[in-house]
């Protein structure tokens, strides 16, 4: 009996060692700029699986987005966190973050080039099924994945979590090839009702398959616990909206990857 128990313990230990989320830092380039992304996958899954590109907030690639990548890996996807800013460029203050993010918001081509470079890395990974790829982004990253779609990138869909919706060239929506899901804080002061209305008109005019979900009581950054709880600041965590938006994303993926 003792031998059987020991054998069972050994087998369970072996499974736990070989069925776990793995991560890897990947260096890549866009033009002359060196970038440093983050890959996550579950080694219990054999062969290629759908890939999800994840784009960071205005603070750059950090622990929050890495956590989201690991959660996506647990769901059976291979997830790659893009580095839009560049290797080692990680703003330390809101002022620095605003300045760096502003550079990309003003240079739409550069933003699109950086996101597409990361998409190429994900699609070229042997763990990724290149025919089943999506992109998600948070805040600044939400803006980035919408621009990725507008650039005509071959993705099945994009999901924006509390991201900016405006674009310098709304007519580019005609290039969108996949579906669009926007998960929005209903009381987000950083995205005006006019911006929301313009986005909806843009999607309709281009004939895009789009969805827009607004979470009542949620403001900017509602998915991130580090945003705190003071809604008066315009950015705060909302557990219900966080949970609901993640479930909405999962349902969206089930549809586009079927």
Secondary structure, DSSP 8 states (H G I E B T S, - for coil): -HHHHHHHHHHHHHHHHHSSEEEEEEEEEETTEEEEEEEEEETTS-S-EEEEEEE--TT-S-HHHHHHHHHHHHTT-EEEE--SS-TT---SSHHHHHHHHHHHHH-HHHHHHHHHHHHHHHHHSTTEEEEEEEEEEETHHHHHHHHHHHTT---SEEEEES-----S-GGGGGG--SEEEEEEETT-TTS-HHHHHHHHHHHHHHT--EEEEEETT--BTTT-GGG-S-GGGSB---HHHHHHHHHHHHHHHHHHT-
